[in-house]
Amino acid sequence: QVQLVESGGGSVQPGGSLRLSCATSGSIGAVYAMAWHRQAPGKPRELVAGIARGGTTTYSDAVKGRFTISGDNAKNTVSLQMNNLKPEDTAVYYCNMIVTMSYTTYWGQGTQVTVSS
């Protein structure tokens, strides 16, 4: 079966940068929207950034101005450039894609991002 695979996570000091990438192991068809969510220990999963078909993007207030989402809906790839990272950004980051028409939702297994001094 098709899976979403994230990469690029790791440990950095505050102020550092990381770039997360996500791709499918196979075609899932045309994608309506793609997004990155994150979940910190003891906290619910939250939306970090999203990009819709056509290129419209959205960001949570916590990351706006620091993170940039980009991708190709047709090719089922999405990335998240994270700059000026803060300790509160520490979480497991999950890739998410929604297929057009069927609205089937796919999730990656997650990649750990740790920001500490």
HELIX and SHEET records of a PDB file:
HELIX    1   1 PRO A   87  ASP A   89  5                                   3    
SHEET    1   A 4 LEU A   4  SER A   7  0                                        
SHEET    2   A 4 LEU A  18  THR A  24 -1                                        
SHEET    3   A 4 THR A  77  MET A  82 -1                                        
SHEET    4   A 4 PHE A  67  ASP A  72 -1                                        
SHEET    1   B 6 GLY A  10  VAL A  12  0                                        
SHEET    2   B 6 THR A 111  VAL A 115  1                                        
SHEET    3   B 6 ALA A  91  VAL A  99 -1                                        
SHEET    4   B 6 VAL A  31  GLN A  39 -1                                        
SHEET    5   B 6 GLU A  46  ALA A  52 -1                                        
SHEET    6   B 6 THR A  57  TYR A  59 -1                                        
SHEET    1   C 4 GLY A  10  VAL A  12  0                                        
SHEET    2   C 4 THR A 111  VAL A 115  1                                        
SHEET    3   C 4 ALA A  91  VAL A  99 -1                                        
SHEET    4   C 4 THR A 105  TRP A 107 -1                                        
END                                                                             
